[in-house]
């Protein structure tokens, strides 16, 4: 991250971090500027950033973790349907 101080001027941003020790440097750089942080199951940071209340929805179904920014179905079963539709990471 060349200019992490610039994050303070950006109203909405996020970073997705892998569940590795190597991501610790990025997490440490972003953390002072992040208003929100969600952890991996390991406790390491997964998502960090600044977003509006209610703008990010996260959940887990069958060992698949989902995070959605913006509009998303909040009815029961939506996460399960989304998780079942995923075939591999990155989809």
C-alpha positions in Angstrom: 0.0 0.0 0.0 1.8 3.1 -1.2 -0.2 5.8 0.6 -2.4 4.3 3.3 -3.1 7.7 4.7 -5.3 8.3 1.6 -7.8 5.8 3.0 -8.8 8.4 5.6 -10.2 10.6 2.7 -12.2 7.8 1.1 -15.7 7.5 2.5 -16.3 3.8 1.5 -13.6 1.2 0.9 -12.8 -2.4 1.7 -10.0 -4.9 1.4 -10.3 -8.7 1.4 -7.4 -10.5 3.0 -6.3 -14.1 2.7 -6.1 -16.2 5.8 -2.3 -16.2 5.9 0.4 -14.8 8.1 1.7 -12.9 5.0 -1.5 -10.7 5.0 -0.6 -9.3 8.5 1.4 -6.4 7.1 -1.5 -5.2 4.9 -3.9 -5.7 7.8 -1.6 -3.7 10.2 -1.4 -0.9 7.6 -5.1 -0.7 6.9 -6.4 -1.2 10.5 -5.9 2.4 11.7 -8.1 3.6 8.8 -10.7 0.9 9.0 -14.0 1.5 10.8 -15.0 -2.2 10.4 -13.3 -5.5 10.4 -14.6 -9.1 10.1 -12.3 -12.0 11.0 -11.6 -15.3 9.3 -12.5 -18.3 11.5 -8.8 -18.3 12.5 -9.2 -14.8 14.0 -7.1 -13.1 11.3 -8.7 -10.2 9.5 -10.8 -11.2 6.5 -12.6 -8.0 5.5 -11.5 -4.5 6.6 -12.7 -1.1 5.6 -15.3 1.6 5.9 -18.8 1.1 4.7 -22.2 2.5 5.7 -24.3 0.7 8.3 -26.3 -2.1 6.8 -24.3 -2.0 3.5 -22.4 -5.2 4.3 -24.1 -8.5 5.1 -22.0 -11.5 6.1 -22.9 -15.0 7.0 -22.0 -18.7 6.8 -23.7 -21.8 5.5 -22.2 -25.3 5.3 -18.7 -24.0 5.9 -19.0 -21.4 3.1 -18.6 -17.8 4.3 -20.3 -15.1 2.3 -20.0 -11.3 2.4 -22.1 -9.1 0.2 -21.9 -5.4 -0.2 -25.0 -3.6 -1.3 -28.5 -5.1 -1.8 -29.0 -8.7 -0.8 -31.9 -10.9 0.1 -32.2 -11.0 3.9 -34.9 -13.7 4.0 -34.2 -17.1 5.6 -32.5 -19.4 3.1 -30.8 -16.7 1.1 -27.3 -17.5 2.4 -27.9 -21.2 1.9 -28.9 -20.7 -1.7 -25.9 -18.4 -2.3 -23.5 -20.8 -0.7 -24.8 -23.8 -2.6 -24.4 -21.8 -5.9 -20.7 -21.3 -5.2 -18.4 -23.9 -6.8 -15.0 -22.4 -5.9 -13.4 -19.4 -4.1 -13.6 -16.2 -6.1 -17.1 -16.8 -7.6 
